[in-house]
């Protein structure tokens, strides 16, 4: 099994990314629980789950920041278009 690819995440929607984050967090919890109770598990899966979780959260944050930035630009453009200046009534 290879490390998860960042390109796979780009194809997902925001809700799919959120669901994948929840799923990965549950998987990571299960793996840590298995480790703590000395059950058999593949130790490299913890590394993969942590990396996948970091990738998902990073990409979701980047998308949300870009969305917020575009909304702020739209509001700024609307204010300029309406020729609104603070203090001019």
Order of alpha helices (4+ residues) and beta strands (2+ residues): alpha-alpha-alpha
